[in-house]
């Protein structure tokens, strides 16, 4: 049972989030302007160094080039790399995973009726984790929309998957407990709803603490 929180753009926010109890601290490494929370590899390394050993570091790549992804991992040296580009196929994930070991690989998969389970099944041998996220058709990469999706699909995926499943997409302190009860995931992710209102990439400590507390209560309820 893990709590993952994106997306840090400062050491101070990352340390405060780790101290609040987050297990995985996420950053997005990308060119400036690609997304508001994009940071460079040097800052990503600093953030991950600051939160260890209390938390583990995860880095999101938006690239659809496997050599670029591996080069970024070599620079940042996270604990986990998060692959989001739709163009990356399972065989690419397998190649990347072999290349970056011992860094582990999380694959984002969009929740869409009739497609999600097939895609998750295809990644059982080439990823260490999958993350179920909302994703509109045609988007260049998955997630970052702050929207929920069909949790009944996710519950079926969790029941069938042999690798851990992280639930993402529109989760907040108000609904994460309900989501955990409905889906029974290995982990949950917060991105948009723990930011300061109107400031993507800057975390709101009150929202972070509330999310973590609600997630912990949700996970505890599944043990009853």
N, C-alpha and C positions, 0 to 999 in steps of 0.2 A: 504494500500500500504506500504509494508515493504521491507527493504534491509537487507539481512542477509549475513554476511561474516565470513567464516571459514579460517584457523583454527589457533587460537592463541596459542603460546607457551611461551609468555612473557607478563607481566603486561604492559610494555611500549607499545608494539604493540597493545594490546587491547585498552588501553586508547586512543592512537592516532587514532585508527579506530572508536571508539565511538565519539570522538571529530570531526571526519570528517563527521559524520552523519549517521553511520550505526545504524539500529534499533535493530538488533539481532547480538550478538557476539558469535561465536561458538568455542568450544574446543572439542578435542577428548580425552576421558579418556580411556586408555588402557595400557597393559603391555608394557614396553620399547621394541622397535624394531618391534612391530606389524605393525605400520605405522610410517613414519618419524616424524609426528606431535603429536604422543602420549605423553600425560602428565599424572601426577598422580592427585588424587582427591584433595589433598591439594593445589596444584598450580591452579587447576580449580576454587576452591573456592576463592582464592585470586584474580584471574582475574575477576570473576563475581562481586566480591565485589567492585573492582576498577572501573568498568564501570557503575555501578548503581548510580543514577537513570536515567542517560542519555540514557542508552541502557539496553536491557534485555539479560540474559544469556541463551544460549542453549548448551546442551552437547550431543555429538554423542556417542552412545554405539555401539560397534561392536559385543557384546555378543549375543549368541543365547539362553541364559538361563535367564528366566524371573526373577528368584530370584536374580541373579547377577546384572541384570539391576536395580532392585529396591534397592539393597544394595548400588550400586554406586550413585543413585539419593539421597538416604538418606545422603551420605557423602558430596556430592557436593551441593545439594539444588539449582539446576538451576531453571529458570522460565519454561523451556521447555526441555524435553528429546526427542532426535532424535533416532529412532529405524531403524537400517539398515539391520540387519541379515535376510536373506531370510527365515530362518527356523521359524521365529516368525509369527504365524498365527493370523488372526483377533481376535480369542477368547483369545489368549495370550495378544494382545494389550488391549483388554477390561479389562482383569484381572490386567495388569500393571497399566492402567489408573486409575482404582478404588483404587489400592494400593497406588499410589503416589500423589493423589490429595492433594493440589491444583496445583501441578506441572502439566503442560499440555503435551500432547503427539503429536509428529510429526512423521508420518510414511513415510519413503522413498519408492517410488515405481518406478521400472524400466519402461522405455518407450519401449514397444515392440508391434508391430502391432498385433491386435487380443486379447491381454491380458490385456493391461493397464486399459481400462475402467472397465473390470470385477473386477480387483483387487481394483481399487479405489472405486467402488460401495460397495465392501465387507468391506471397512474400514469407511464408512460414519457414523456408530454409535459407533465406538470404537477408533476413533482418533479425535483430535482437528484440525489437519492440515494434509495435505498430501504434499509430495514433489516429483515432477517428475524429475527423474534423468536418465542419460544414465546408462545402465548396461548390460554387456555381459552375455549371458547364461552361467551358471556354476560358476560364480564368487561367493565367499562366502558372499559378501555384496555389496551394491549398491553404485555407485558414486566414486568420487575421481579420475576420469579418465581424466577430462578436455576436454571431447568431447561433441559436440552438438548431438541432436537427432531430431526426426520428430515433429516439432512444430504444425503441423496440428492435430496430435493426441492430443497434449496437449490442444489446443483450444477447442476441443470437450469435453475433460475432465472438463475444467474450466466451460464451459457452463452448464454441468450436475451436477457438484458437489455441494452439500449443505454445505460443509465445505471449508475453505480457501485452496487455492492451491499455493504452492511455486514452481517456475520454477528454475531448476538448470541444470547443465551440459554444460560445455564449454563456459559459459558466460563471456564476457570481456567488457571493455569500448567500443570496436569497434562494438559489436553486441547486447548488452543488450537492447538498444532502439528499434531495429528492433524486438527483441524477445518479448518485452512487447507489441508492437503494434500487433504482430501476435497472441499472446496467451491471452493477457489480464489477467495475473495472479494477485493474491493478493500480492505476493511477489516474489523477485528474490534472488538468492544465488550465491555468488562467493567463490570459493575455490582456485583452481590452478592459475587462471589468475590474482590474486592480490598478489601472492607471489613474493618475489625477485626471479629473474631468476636463476634457478638452486639450490634454497634453499627452499624446502618445509617446511612450518611452520614458515617462517619468512616473514613478510608482507612488501611490497614495498609501502611506503606512497603515492608516486605519482600515482601508479596504483590504490590504494584504492580510492583516491580522484577522479580520473578520472572515475572509475566505478560508484561511488555514484552519481557524477554529471550527467553521461549519463543515469543512471537509473531514476533519478528524472526528467530529460527531457522526457524520455520515458513515465513515468507515467503521467506527465502533458499533453502530447500529446493525451492521451486517454480520457481526460476530455473535449477536444474541441468539 
